[in-house]
Amino acid sequence: MTGLDAFRDPASIAVVGASGTPTKWGYWLARGALTGSARRTVHLVNARGGAVLGQETARSLRDLPDAPELVAFAVPGRALGAAVDEALALGVRGLLAITAGVDDERGLGARVRAAGARLIGPNCLGMYDADVELDLVWGRFEPGSLAVVSQSGQLGLELAGLAADAGLGISRFVSVGSQADVTAHEVLTDLADHEATKVVALYLESFGDGRALIAALTALHRAGKPVLLLTVGASDAGRQAARSHTGAMTTATDIVDAACEAAGAVRAETPARLIAAAQLLVRAPRPAGRRVVVVTDSGGQGALAVDLASRAGLLVEPLPQAARNAIATGLPPQAATANPVDLAGGGEQDLGTYARVVDLVAASGGADAVLLSGYFGSYGRDIPAQQDRETEVALELSRSAARHRLPVLVHSMARTTTTTDVLRAAGVPTYADIETAVGALGTAARLTELGPSVRADGAWADAGVVQGADPAGNQVGNQPGDRWGHRATAEPVAASPAAAPTGFGYLAARALLTGAGIPFPPALPVTDLAGLRRAAARLTAPYVLKADWLEHKSEHGGVAVGLADADALEAAYAEMSLRLGPGRYVVEQLDRRPHVVEMVVATRRDPSFGPVVVVGAGGTETELWRDSALTLAPCTHADALSLIERLRCAPLLHGWRGRPPADTGALADTVVRLSRLAAGQPGLLETELNPVRVAVDGLLAVDALITPAGPPPGHTP
């Protein structure tokens, strides 16, 4: 990528603060830089002079014969600014700052950019690239095909250490630190054409320009380099600050997951799980789907593996009968051949049985992955005379995986033995516990599903998409009109109106949302008894009375539903206005349609990723059920339908226990419309329609909340 060339394969490097003391950063930078001295010129700089690691040092960068292409700094925080300025004055274009405790990091980054240079750090743990012998990190890495990009240097080192334990080497390591200049998304984009990298492990605590990050992740996805993301933020703290019901239902990681889905990446829960998935993705073919067949030499281990696989969303389906018949040949009569396949001692009688059965399963057409769980890997350790034979079988497992182009995973009780080393070297991922193996397979299957459908590089905001139609051109919705006289959801979705909300309250929200094509029941504002009577005459009973200015009306007694006639409406108004005080109230016609499902549709504006749209089970118990799904906004009709299908309450929409199905097309249309409104209105912090009453003949939103980014002008209750 332009601008990062100095970090790719610099022709010369200087280490400022080089030291011969192994407990100091200057030692590790100097030692690592010198490992590449056959490829590039390496200068060591130490203010005291003398030799470091057998090489004479210069006292300052000014004493060097030429300006180095890349300078790495291991100096105290108070000295970094002057050292960087000296390098910039000499024309250095690449700077790497390990230093922590730097005042005005942003100012430092601005000076670097103004000089036409680039800076990684400060407050980072360096960088490494195996291909070009660039080693400017603490510790020692083995070359491999896993790239690690981390905001936390120490967590990045933990990932690299776990990778080493799994036999995975590092292709490139970049600790981005404070990102005063070079950002994580720039480093990620630069990996897209990095030939040695097959898989990327990413740790971030903050996301900055989230859409730029998505573009970078998408570039890696399209380059065939899966990204596994580790982050934080699943706690309740963020939910507690939200004003809407929907904001309280979602977490920071929900939004990160939506961003990952848009870009074709997957979030991992822990460093160990990330590396477990990376091992599979580096070593084995990616599964074509979610079907897994478990082969085991223990009934208990097989049953546990099947349970875990099902909970991980994998499909455990019986093998075709022909395959079962072939597998049964040569096995004891008590063997099970459906799924799981239990060898029932057949492996002990002949180690070749493991390879034969796995190959038959792989060839059956009934599996996207094979998981071998149990004692295999322990024979050579416990009975040394069997090591050669177990090694042969391990290699045959690898050949079977390659021949049938599907992953074969091994969970071995032995943990680490000669055989497990052979398996890993031959491209068969191995795991010490079954839960980790199943989790890795689930992650790989998820990445496969994200493959061709990834929508990124701004595709979610592509103006060329026909609004109100799915990718096949089908119009959204399925009804020509509804009982309120609205055109139903078959009309194209209009562009978002330019006007931002000008006041709090339900009526202001209705005005904006109606302009976006979202239907509401007829309603009129009232501020006194005379206005109330005029509204009753113009609308059809039964009525609903609402206090316009209240955000959550039910909690404050600001809504009265099912008012049968004008007398009941007047009585409710008298009680409510006495209790809540004067203000603007709303009289609305009650939605009396049968077989209604109450849903919520909402948007939030995330500081990093921008607007997201949420759909879920609605009503006053929304937060209790916590049944919601979200994606980045704007979204397509197909995206909206996919969100709806993820919900636990989706069967209610499809016609539960003989009820007629609700208009899910209209619901998806509303999701699209609200998502486009949010994307076109930067001044909207949150919008919420709750409940949205979905029936056979379309839907009606019967309450709405809008939270602008700031208080609207002239707001009064």
VENUR-V531236 format. One record per pair of residues at least 4 apart in sequence whose ideal C-beta (glycine too) atoms are under 6 Angstrom apart, sorted by the first residue. I is the first residue (numbers start at 1). GAP is how many residues later the second one is. Records with the same first field share a line. If there is no record, write none. Layout:
BEGIN
I=GAP / GAP
END
This chain:
BEGIN
1=188 / 189
3=115
4=186
6=4 / 63 / 64 / 87 / 88
7=87
9=123
10=59 / 60
11=29 / 58
12=28 / 29 / 56 / 57
13=20 / 29 / 55 / 57
14=29 / 31 / 54 / 57
15=14 / 15 / 18 / 29 / 57
16=29 / 57 / 67
17=9 / 57 / 58
18=8 / 12 / 26 / 28 / 34 / 39
19=5 / 7 / 8
20=32 / 33
21=6
22=5
25=49 / 73
26=48
27=4
28=110
29=43 / 45 / 107
30=14 / 22 / 23
32=103 / 104
33=9
34=8
35=100
36=4 / 97 / 98
37=5
39=94
43=21 / 25
44=8 / 11 / 13
45=13
46=11
47=12
49=8 / 10
51=5
52=5
58=5 / 6
59=4
61=25 / 26 / 29
67=23 / 24 / 25
69=25
70=24
71=16 / 21 / 24
72=24 / 64
73=7 / 10 / 24 / 26
74=24
75=4 / 5 / 8 / 24
77=22 / 24 / 25
79=4
80=19 / 22
87=5
88=27 / 29
93=24
94=24
95=24
96=24
97=24 / 25
99=23
100=23
102=20
105=73 / 75
108=72
109=71 / 72
112=5 / 7 / 69
113=68
118=63 / 64
119=62
120=62
121=56
122=55 / 56
123=54 / 55
124=29 / 51 / 53
125=13 / 28 / 50
126=10 / 11 / 49
127=9 / 47
128=7 / 9 / 13 / 45
129=5 / 43
130=13 / 41
131=65
141=29
142=27
143=26
144=24 / 25 / 26
145=26 / 53 / 137
146=17 / 22 / 24 / 53 / 132
147=24 / 25 / 44 / 50 / 53
148=8 / 11 / 12 / 25 / 53
149=25 / 35 / 38 / 53
150=5 / 6 / 25 / 53
151=25 / 53 / 54
152=51
153=22
155=48
156=19
158=113
159=42 / 112
160=10
162=109 / 113
163=5 / 112
166=109 / 113
167=257
168=114
171=25 / 26
174=13
176=8
179=4
182=4
183=25
184=20
185=27 / 28 / 31
188=28
189=27 / 30
191=6
192=27 / 28 / 31
197=28
198=84
199=27 / 79 / 82 / 83
200=20 / 25 / 27
201=27 / 73 / 77
202=25 / 27
203=27
204=27
205=27
207=6 / 401
210=398 / 399
214=45 / 48 / 49 / 242
215=242
217=10 / 46 / 48
218=45 / 238 / 239
220=5 / 7
221=43 / 233
226=55 / 221
227=38
228=40 / 46 / 49 / 50
229=31 / 36 / 38
230=38 / 44
231=25
233=19 / 20
234=17 / 19
236=4
238=14
239=9
242=5 / 6
243=464
244=442 / 444 / 461
245=377 / 378 / 445
246=356 / 368 / 442
247=357 / 439
248=375
249=374 / 377 / 379
250=4
254=376
255=351 / 354 / 357
257=10
258=354 / 372 / 373 / 374
259=350
260=5 / 6 / 7
262=193 / 194 / 370
263=193
264=186 / 190
266=177 / 180 / 181
268=5 / 6
269=4
273=166
276=160 / 164
277=163 / 166
278=4
279=150
280=4 / 149 / 160 / 164
283=144 / 146
284=123 / 145
285=120 / 121 / 122
286=158 / 162
287=81 / 82 / 120 / 157 / 158 / 161
288=80
289=79
290=24 / 25 / 155
291=24 / 26 / 76 / 77
292=17 / 22 / 77 / 79
293=46 / 68 / 74 / 77
294=8 / 11 / 12 / 46 / 77
295=46 / 62 / 63 / 77
296=5 / 6 / 44 / 46 / 77 / 78
297=46 / 50 / 77 / 78
298=76
299=43
301=72 / 73
302=38 / 40
305=68 / 129
306=10 / 34
308=127 / 130
309=5 / 7 / 129
310=6
312=126 / 130
313=129
314=128
316=23
318=20 / 21
319=4 / 5 / 20 / 45 / 47
320=44 / 46
323=37 / 41
324=13
326=34
327=10 / 30 / 33
328=9
331=4 / 15
332=12 / 13 / 14
334=10
335=7 / 9
336=6
337=4
343=4
346=7
347=6 / 7
351=38 / 39 / 42
352=4
353=4
354=22 / 39
355=38 / 41 / 42
358=12 / 39 / 42
359=41
361=6 / 9
362=8 / 38 / 42 / 44
363=41
369=37 / 38 / 72
370=38
371=38
372=38
373=38 / 61
375=38
377=35 / 37 / 40 / 42 / 43
378=4 / 35 / 36
379=4 / 7 / 11
380=6 / 7 / 10 / 38 / 39
381=33 / 36
386=4
390=29
391=31
394=25 / 28 / 29
395=31
397=11 / 31
398=28 / 29 / 30
399=4
401=7
408=20
409=20 / 28
410=13 / 18 / 20
411=20 / 23 / 26
412=8 / 18
415=17
416=4
420=10
423=5 / 7
424=6
431=5 / 6
450=4
455=4 / 5
460=172 / 174
461=173
467=25 / 26
468=8 / 24 / 25
469=4 / 6
470=4 / 167 / 168
471=167
475=15
476=13 / 161 / 189 / 193
477=11 / 12 / 13 / 188 / 189 / 192
478=185 / 187
479=9 / 218 / 219
480=8
481=7
482=4 / 6 / 215 / 216
486=33
487=4
488=210
489=177 / 180
493=179 / 180
494=23
496=180 / 181 / 184
497=18
500=183
501=7 / 11 / 205 / 207
502=210
503=5 / 209 / 212
504=211
505=43 / 44
506=40 / 42 / 80
507=18 / 41
509=4 / 195 / 197
510=4 / 10
513=5 / 191
516=157 / 161
517=156
518=152 / 155 / 183
519=181
520=181
521=67 / 68 / 70 / 179
522=17 / 67
523=63 / 65
524=11 / 63
525=59 / 61
526=5 / 6 / 9 / 59 / 61
527=4 / 57
532=41
535=4 / 52
536=30 / 33
539=50
540=49
541=24
542=20 / 21 / 22 / 48
543=20 / 26 / 44
544=17 / 44 / 46
545=15 / 27 / 42
546=7 / 13 / 40
547=11 / 33 / 38
548=36 / 38
549=34 / 168
550=6 / 8
551=154
553=5 / 6
554=5 / 66
560=12
563=5 / 6 / 9
564=4
572=4
573=4
576=4
583=134
591=102 / 109
593=102
595=64 / 65
596=97 / 99
597=55 / 56 / 65 / 97
598=20 / 21 / 93 / 95
599=19 / 93 / 95
600=16 / 18 / 22 / 90
601=14 / 69 / 70 / 73 / 88 / 91
602=12 / 86
603=8 / 10 / 30 / 71 / 75 / 84
604=8 / 82
605=6 / 80
611=22 / 67 / 68
612=18 / 20 / 21
613=20 / 22 / 58 / 61 / 62
614=14 / 16
615=28 / 56
616=11 / 12
617=8 / 10 / 32
618=4 / 72 / 73
619=72
621=4
627=20 / 21 / 22
629=14 / 17
631=4 / 8 / 12
633=42 / 45 / 46
634=41 / 42 / 45
635=4 / 5 / 40
637=31 / 35
640=28 / 31 / 32
641=27
644=6 / 20
645=5
651=5
652=4
653=9 / 11
654=7
655=4 / 5 / 6
660=36
662=32 / 33
663=35
666=32 / 33
667=27 / 32
677=4
678=6
683=25 / 26
685=22 / 24
686=21
687=19
688=17
689=12 / 15
690=13
692=7 / 9
693=7 / 9
694=5
708=4
711=4
END
